[in-house]
Amino acid sequence: IAQASKELNDYTVENIDYNKICKYIKKISGAQYVAFNKFEKNGKEFSIMGISGISQNFLKASELLGFELVGKKWDYDPIREEKTRKRKTTIFKKLRNLTGDVINKNIVLVIEKLFNLGEVVIVKTMTDNRVVGDFTIFFNKGNSLRNSALTESYADMVGAAISRIEAKKTLAESETNYRNLFDNNSEAIFVADIETGNIIDANLQAQKMSGYSLEQLKTMHQTQLHPPENIKQTEEFFASAITKKINTHKHILYTKNGNHIPIEIDATGISKFKGRECIIGVFRDITERIEYEKAIKKNEEKLKLYLDSINDIIVIIDKEGVQKYVSPAAEKITGYMPEHLQGKALGEIIHPDDIDSVVEKWTYLLSSPNNKAHAIYRHKHKTKGWVYLEAIGQNYLDNPIIDGVFASVRDISERVETEEALKKSEEKYRTIFTRSPIGILQFDADSTITDLNDEVIRIMGSSREALMGFNFSERLTNKKVLECIGECLEGKTVEYEGYYESITGGKTTYLRARFVSCLLYTSDAADEEDSVDLGG
């Protein structure tokens, strides 16, 4: 378990070895064969990701079934779900009891006889009460599941590791997509520190409009973007932007080569940018404003974050709520030696604000033998104050060997902190989308609108209900716009300028639109779809 847990913590999306994970389950459970099934985001369909056992027999099974086992995707089976729904571990006397009508019964009988199969066990792998996947564990006749508690514990370690890997991948992709949206915005965006007024970031269009490089801009004060004679007006506008959510102001951009460009600035109120309070200013050249309305679409996938899992603390608690055994992993997670925690009651180590909810779960655990409960709470740490822990416990008071409540406990502090950071990050991204004075909409690879802000509705003279789900390829007659959409779906960045007649609103508008192709990822690493941004 220790070695297996260590390897899980070292896995990344590039090197996760599902076959080796199955090998560990096989060794822990005493099985003959093991397969790991990973569920889709909806928790219904699943795919076989890894197997362990005699390879020649797996080849024979593949020949009989007519498909390769690893990579096989199975459709949703409501009968299978119902059979396993109420239990973490479900035991079937024969393979045929599990497969039902999904696989030809004659083939199943041949496999059972050919491989001398007896019991088949399904063990779910879960994290945060969500089923990530399950292990299908096969035993020879006469053999049965060993070390069920350890098998379930390792299965949950696998679920936590997979969630951690996917969360980190999603976060990295989100940051990349955010930067792409930022840099590919057709409007010039400057970010200034709210306390000093110094410029801390600027996108490519801002660099192009001002004539300064990003390195040069980062050495400048925001007042240097405007004519010296207008410094009082500039300072007053900057101060007013701090107190308002969005402040619009007409001004002059003083470029590096001395040109004066009439601009309109949309400045947001206080925002967080890389941990610093700042003001985000969108500079728009209004020299040709009469001829067009400029746009860019931004989109950001909502991040779903489930973080790192480390070796579990194994705890045995007596019926009075006193810890009589604490495993060595406690030192790494809580800072305390196991000997210090042994003999401690729950009320001595759990945060006062969390004790009531834990006691409620504890009462349920004691109400009946074999009851299970899940709890998240803050645990006292030797040097860090408090750490967030997640515990899964089961009542083994009737077991003479354990004679207590057996619990596996893992540290989720990093996950809690990351989820809070994700929430703030998501709010930042969504603010850019919803508060943008530019019409922004998103359409998918089928050219169907999947999201839009209020400015699009105003430009089109339509409604959200009419525009959501609108398919350009099926309903649009403007050939030039259709050509732009087609090129964008091929990965190109294209622009359109001209009259556009809104089919849903009946409004004709002269506009300039920029189409930017972005690749968005779902939380499941196996799924991806093309999504395209349209600014208009």
C-alpha positions in Angstrom: 0.0 0.0 0.0 2.8 2.4 0.9 4.7 1.8 -2.3 1.5 2.0 -4.4 0.4 5.2 -2.7 3.8 6.8 -3.4 3.6 5.9 -7.0 0.1 7.4 -7.3 1.4 10.7 -5.9 4.1 10.7 -8.6 1.8 10.1 -11.5 1.0 12.8 -14.0 -1.3 12.8 -17.0 1.6 11.8 -19.2 2.8 8.8 -17.2 -0.1 7.3 -15.3 0.2 3.5 -15.5 -3.3 2.0 -15.3 -2.0 -1.6 -15.8 0.3 -1.2 -12.8 -2.5 0.2 -10.8 -4.5 -3.0 -11.7 -1.5 -5.1 -10.7 -1.5 -3.6 -7.2 -5.3 -4.2 -6.8 -4.7 -7.8 -8.0 -1.9 -8.3 -5.4 -3.9 -6.7 -2.5 -7.2 -8.5 -3.3 -5.7 -11.9 -4.2 -7.5 -11.8 -7.6 -6.6 -13.7 -10.7 -7.5 -10.9 -13.1 -8.3 -7.1 -12.7 -9.6 -4.4 -15.0 -10.0 -0.7 -14.2 -13.0 1.1 -15.7 -12.9 4.9 -15.8 -16.2 6.7 -15.9 -17.2 9.6 -18.2 -18.0 13.0 -16.7 -21.7 12.0 -16.4 -20.9 8.9 -14.4 -22.7 6.7 -16.9 -20.5 5.4 -19.7 -17.0 4.1 -19.0 -13.9 2.8 -20.7 -11.4 0.1 -19.7 -8.1 1.8 -19.0 -6.0 -1.0 -17.7 -5.8 -4.7 -17.0 -3.7 -7.2 -15.0 -3.4 -10.9 -15.2 -2.2 -13.6 -17.6 -1.8 -11.7 -20.9 -2.4 -14.8 -23.1 -5.8 -15.3 -21.5 -6.7 -11.6 -22.1 -5.8 -12.2 -25.8 -8.1 -15.2 -25.9 -10.9 -13.2 -24.2 -10.5 -10.4 -26.8 -10.8 -13.0 -29.6 -14.0 -14.4 -28.1 -15.5 -11.0 -27.5 -14.4 -9.5 -30.8 -12.8 -6.4 -29.5 -9.6 -5.2 -27.7 -10.2 -4.9 -23.9 -8.1 -1.9 -23.1 -9.7 1.2 -24.6 -13.1 -0.5 -25.0 -15.9 2.0 -24.2 -19.1 0.7 -22.7 -22.5 2.3 -23.0 -24.6 3.1 -20.0 -26.0 0.0 -18.4 -28.8 0.9 -15.9 -29.0 -2.7 -14.7 -25.3 -2.7 -13.7 -25.7 0.6 -12.0 -28.7 -0.6 -10.0 -26.8 -3.7 -8.9 -23.8 -1.7 -7.6 -25.5 1.5 -6.6 -25.9 1.0 -2.9 -22.5 -0.5 -2.1 -18.9 0.4 -2.5 -18.0 -3.3 -3.0 -20.4 -5.6 -4.8 -19.8 -9.3 -5.1 -21.3 -11.4 -7.9 -21.2 -15.2 -7.7 -20.6 -15.5 -11.4 -19.6 -13.3 -14.3 -22.9 -13.8 -16.0 -24.7 -12.2 -13.0 -22.8 -9.0 -13.7 -22.9 -8.9 -17.5 -26.6 -9.7 -17.9 -27.6 -9.2 -21.6 -24.7 -6.8 -22.4 -22.5 -9.6 -23.6 -23.7 -12.7 -25.3 -24.5 -15.3 -22.6 -23.0 -18.2 -24.5 -19.7 -16.3 -24.8 -19.8 -15.5 -21.1 -20.3 -19.2 -20.3 -17.3 -20.1 -22.4 -15.1 -17.5 -20.7 -16.2 -18.7 -17.3 -15.3 -22.3 -18.1 -12.2 -21.5 -20.1 -10.6 -19.4 -17.3 -12.1 -21.3 -14.4 -13.8 -18.1 -13.2 -15.8 -17.9 -9.9 -16.7 -14.7 -8.0 -16.5 -11.3 -9.7 -16.2 -8.2 -7.5 -16.9 -4.6 -8.4 -15.0 -2.1 -6.2 -15.8 1.6 -6.8 -13.1 4.2 -6.7 -14.4 7.4 -5.4 -13.4 10.9 -4.3 -15.7 13.6 -2.7 -18.6 11.1 -3.0 -18.2 11.0 -6.8 -17.6 7.8 -8.5 -14.4 8.1 -10.7 -14.4 4.5 -11.9 -14.4 1.0 -10.6 -12.3 -2.1 -10.5 -13.7 -5.4 -11.9 -11.9 -8.1 -10.0 -12.0 -11.7 -11.1 -11.3 -14.8 -8.9 -10.8 -18.4 -9.8 -13.4 -20.8 -8.4 -13.0 -21.4 -4.7 -11.2 -18.1 -4.1 -12.7 -14.8 -2.9 -11.8 -11.2 -2.0 -9.1 -10.7 0.5 -8.2 -7.5 2.4 -11.5 -5.8 1.4 -10.8 -2.6 3.5 -7.3 -2.2 2.0 -8.7 -2.8 -1.5 -11.3 -0.1 -1.0 -8.8 2.3 0.5 -6.4 1.9 -2.4 -9.3 2.2 -4.8 -10.1 5.6 -3.3 -6.4 6.6 -3.5 -6.6 5.9 -7.2 -9.8 8.0 -7.5 -8.1 10.9 -5.6 -5.0 10.6 -7.8 -7.0 10.7 -11.0 -9.0 13.7 -9.8 -5.7 15.5 -8.9 -4.1 14.8 -12.3 -7.2 16.0 -14.2 -7.6 19.1 -12.0 -4.0 20.2 -12.5 -4.3 19.6 -16.3 -7.6 21.6 -16.3 -6.0 24.5 -14.4 -3.0 24.6 -16.7 -5.2 24.6 -19.8 -7.4 27.3 -18.3 -4.4 29.6 -17.6 -3.1 29.0 -21.2 -6.6 29.7 -22.6 -6.9 32.9 -20.5 -3.5 34.1 -21.8 -4.5 33.3 -25.4 -7.8 35.2 -25.0 -5.9 38.1 -23.4 -3.2 38.4 -26.0 -5.6 37.7 -29.0 -8.1 40.4 -27.9 -8.5 42.9 -30.7 -8.8 45.7 -28.1 -5.8 47.1 -26.3 -5.8 46.1 -22.7 -3.6 47.7 -20.0 -3.4 46.5 -16.4 -2.2 49.0 -13.8 -1.4 48.6 -10.1 -4.1 50.3 -8.1 -1.7 51.7 -5.5 1.3 52.9 -7.6 -0.4 53.4 -11.0 2.4 51.5 -12.6 1.6 49.3 -15.6 2.0 45.6 -14.8 0.8 43.9 -18.0 -0.5 44.7 -21.5 -1.7 42.6 -24.4 -0.3 42.5 -27.9 -2.8 45.0 -29.2 -1.9 47.4 -26.4 1.8 47.1 -27.4 0.9 47.7 -31.1 -1.3 50.7 -30.4 1.2 52.4 -28.1 4.3 51.5 -29.9 6.0 50.3 -26.7 7.1 46.7 -26.0 5.8 44.9 -23.0 9.1 45.4 -21.2 9.0 49.1 -21.8 5.4 49.4 -20.7 6.2 47.7 -17.4 8.6 50.5 -16.6 6.0 53.2 -17.2 3.4 54.9 -15.1 -0.2 54.9 -16.5 -0.1 58.7 -16.9 2.7 58.3 -19.4 0.2 56.8 -21.8 -1.4 60.2 -22.2 -0.3 63.7 -23.1 1.6 65.5 -20.3 -0.7 68.5 -20.5 -3.7 66.2 -19.6 -2.1 64.7 -16.5 -4.7 66.1 -14.1 -7.5 64.7 -16.2 -5.7 61.3 -16.3 -5.3 61.2 -12.6 -8.9 62.1 -11.9 -10.1 59.4 -14.3 -7.9 56.8 -12.7 -9.1 57.7 -9.2 -12.8 57.6 -10.3 -12.3 54.2 -11.8 -11.4 52.8 -8.4 -14.9 53.5 -7.0 -16.9 52.3 -10.0 -17.4 48.9 -11.5 -17.0 50.1 -15.0 -16.0 53.7 -15.9 -16.0 54.9 -19.5 -14.0 57.9 -20.5 -12.8 59.6 -23.7 -9.1 60.4 -23.7 -6.0 60.7 -25.9 -3.3 58.0 -26.2 0.2 59.5 -26.5 2.2 56.9 -28.5 5.9 56.2 -28.5 6.4 58.1 -31.8 4.5 61.1 -30.5 1.1 60.5 -32.2 -2.1 61.4 -30.5 -4.8 58.8 -30.9 -8.4 59.6 -29.8 -9.5 56.7 -27.6 -12.3 55.5 -25.4 -11.3 53.8 -22.2 -13.5 51.3 -20.4 -11.9 50.8 -17.0 -13.2 48.1 -14.6 -13.3 48.6 -10.9 -10.9 46.9 -8.5 -9.9 43.4 -9.8 -7.4 40.8 -8.8 -4.5 40.2 -11.3 -1.8 37.8 -10.2 -2.6 38.5 -6.6 -2.4 42.3 -6.9 -5.2 44.8 -6.8 -5.4 46.5 -10.2 -7.5 48.4 -12.7 -8.0 46.9 -16.1 -8.3 49.5 -18.9 -9.6 48.6 -22.3 -8.4 51.3 -24.8 -10.4 51.6 -28.0 -9.4 53.7 -31.0 -12.5 55.7 -31.9 -11.1 57.4 -34.9 -13.3 55.3 -37.2 -16.0 54.6 -34.7 -18.7 55.9 -36.9 -17.9 53.2 -39.5 -17.8 50.2 -37.3 -18.3 48.6 -33.9 -15.3 46.5 -32.9 -15.6 43.2 -31.1 -13.8 40.2 -29.7 -15.1 37.1 -28.0 -13.6 35.7 -24.8 -14.4 32.4 -23.4 -13.0 30.5 -20.4 -13.8 26.9 -19.4 -15.1 26.6 -15.8 -12.5 24.9 -13.9 -13.3 21.8 -11.9 -10.5 21.2 -9.3 -9.8 18.2 -7.4 -6.3 18.2 -5.9 -3.5 16.2 -4.5 -4.0 13.1 -2.4 -1.2 11.8 -0.2 -0.8 8.6 1.9 -3.8 8.1 4.1 -3.7 8.1 7.9 -5.2 4.9 9.2 -7.0 5.5 12.5 -8.9 3.1 14.8 -11.2 4.9 17.3 -12.9 3.2 20.2 -16.6 3.6 21.0 -15.9 6.5 23.3 -14.4 8.5 20.4 -10.8 8.1 21.5 -8.1 7.2 19.0 -6.4 4.0 20.0 -4.3 3.6 16.9 -2.9 6.2 14.5 -0.6 5.2 11.6 2.8 6.8 10.9 1.4 8.9 8.0 -0.1 11.2 10.7 3.3 12.9 11.2 3.5 14.0 7.6 -0.1 15.3 7.5 -0.6 16.8 11.0 3.0 17.3 12.2 2.3 15.2 15.3 3.9 11.8 16.0 1.3 9.0 16.1 2.0 8.5 19.8 0.9 12.1 20.5 -2.5 11.6 18.8 -3.1 8.1 20.3 -5.4 8.5 23.3 -6.8 11.8 22.1 -10.5 12.3 21.9 -12.1 13.7 18.7 -12.9 17.0 20.5 -9.3 17.6 21.3 -8.1 17.6 17.7 -11.0 18.8 15.6 -11.8 22.5 15.0 -14.7 23.7 17.3 -16.7 24.9 14.3 -16.6 21.4 12.8 -17.1 19.2 15.8 -20.9 19.2 15.6 -21.0 17.8 12.1 -18.4 15.2 12.9 -20.3 14.1 16.0 -23.4 13.7 13.8 -21.5 11.4 11.5 -20.0 9.6 14.5 -23.4 9.0 16.0 -24.6 7.5 12.8 -21.5 5.3 12.6 -22.2 3.8 16.0 -25.9 3.3 15.4 -25.4 0.0 13.6 -22.5 -2.4 12.8 -20.8 -1.9 9.5 -22.2 1.6 9.0 -20.0 3.9 6.9 -19.7 7.7 7.0 -17.8 10.4 5.3 -16.6 13.7 6.9 -14.6 16.8 6.0 -13.2 18.8 8.9 -10.3 20.8 10.2 -7.7 19.0 12.2 -5.2 20.5 14.6 -1.6 20.8 13.1 1.5 21.1 15.2 2.9 24.1 13.3 0.3 25.2 10.7 -2.7 25.8 12.9 -5.3 23.7 11.1 -5.4 21.4 8.1 -8.4 20.2 6.2 -8.9 16.4 6.3 -11.3 14.0 4.6 -12.2 10.9 6.5 -14.1 7.7 5.5 -14.9 5.5 8.4 -16.7 2.2 9.0 -18.0 0.6 12.2 -16.0 -2.5 13.1 -16.9 -2.6 16.8 -18.2 -6.1 16.4 -14.9 -7.2 14.9 -12.8 -8.6 17.7 -9.6 -7.8 15.9 -10.3 -4.1 15.1 -12.9 -3.5 18.0 -13.5 0.1 16.9 -14.2 2.4 14.0 -11.7 2.0 11.2 -11.1 5.2 9.3 -8.8 6.3 6.4 -8.0 10.0 6.5 -6.3 12.1 3.9 -5.1 15.7 3.7 -7.2 17.9 1.4 -5.9 21.3 2.5 -4.3 22.0 -0.9 -7.5 21.1 -2.6 -9.6 23.5 -0.5 -7.1 26.3 -1.1 -7.0 25.6 -4.8 -10.8 25.5 -5.0 -10.9 28.9 -3.4 -8.3 30.2 -5.8 -10.3 28.6 -8.7 -13.4 30.4 -7.5 -11.7 33.7 -7.5 -10.0 33.0 -10.9 -13.3 32.0 -12.4 -15.0 35.2 -11.2 -12.2 37.1 -12.8 -12.6 35.4 -16.1 -16.4 35.6 -16.1 -16.1 39.4 -15.2 -14.1 40.0 -18.3 -16.7 38.1 -20.4 -19.9 39.6 -18.9 -18.7 43.2 -18.4 -16.9 43.6 -21.7 -18.4 46.6 -23.6 -17.7 44.5 -26.7 -20.2 41.9 -28.0 -18.7 38.5 -27.4 -20.2 35.2 -28.4 -19.1 31.6 -28.6 -20.0 28.9 -31.2 -18.9 25.3 -31.3 -17.5 23.2 -34.1 -21.0 22.8 -35.6 -21.3 26.6 -35.7 -24.0 26.7 -33.0 -24.0 29.6 -30.5 -23.3 28.3 -27.0 -22.8 31.5 -25.0 -23.0 35.3 -25.5 -23.0 38.5 -23.5 -25.6 41.2 -23.3 -23.8 43.4 -25.8 -24.3 40.8 -28.5 -28.0 40.9 -27.8 -28.0 44.7 -28.1 -26.1 44.6 -31.4 -28.4 42.0 -32.9 -31.5 43.6 -31.6 -32.6 40.2 -30.5 -33.0 38.2 -27.2 -30.9 35.6 -25.4 -33.6 32.9 -26.0 -33.5 33.5 -29.8 -29.7 33.6 -30.1 -28.7 30.7 -27.9 -28.6 27.5 -30.0 -28.6 29.5 -33.3 -26.8 27.6 -36.0 -24.9 29.8 -38.5 -24.3 27.1 -41.1 -28.0 26.2 -41.3 -29.7 29.6 -41.1 -27.2 32.3 -42.1 -27.3 33.6 -45.7 -24.3 36.0 -45.5 -21.7 34.2 -47.6 -18.8 36.3 -46.4 -19.6 35.6 -42.7 -20.0 31.9 -43.5 -16.6 31.9 -45.2 -15.1 33.5 -42.1 -16.7 30.9 -39.8 -15.4 28.1 -42.0 -11.8 29.4 -42.0 -12.0 30.0 -38.2 -13.1 26.4 -37.7 -10.0 25.4 -39.6 -7.9 27.1 -37.0 -7.4 30.5 -38.6 -7.9 34.0 -37.1 -10.0 36.0 -39.6 -11.9 39.3 -39.7 -15.1 40.5 -41.3 -16.2 44.1 -41.9 -19.5 45.1 -43.4 -23.2 45.0 -43.0 -24.7 42.2 -41.0 -28.4 41.5 -40.9 -29.6 39.8 -37.7 -32.0 37.0 -38.6 -33.4 36.7 -35.1 -33.7 40.5 -34.5 -34.3 41.9 -38.0 -31.6 44.5 -37.4 -28.9 45.5 -39.9 -25.7 46.7 -38.4 -22.4 47.7 -39.9 -19.8 45.9 -37.9 -16.3 44.5 -37.8 -15.9 41.1 -36.3 -12.9 39.0 -35.4 -13.1 35.2 -35.3 -10.6 33.4 -33.1 -10.4 29.6 -32.8 -9.8 28.2 -29.3 -9.4 24.6 -28.1 -11.4 24.0 -24.9 -11.0 20.9 -22.7 -13.6 19.1 -20.5 -12.6 17.9 -17.0 -12.3 14.4 -18.5 -8.9 14.2 -20.2 -10.4 11.8 -22.8 -12.9 14.4 -24.1 -12.2 17.6 -26.1 -14.2 19.8 -28.4 -13.5 22.7 -30.7 -15.0 26.0 -29.6 -14.7 29.2 -31.6 -14.8 32.8 -30.4 -16.5 35.5 -32.4 -16.2 39.2 -31.5 -18.8 41.4 -33.1 
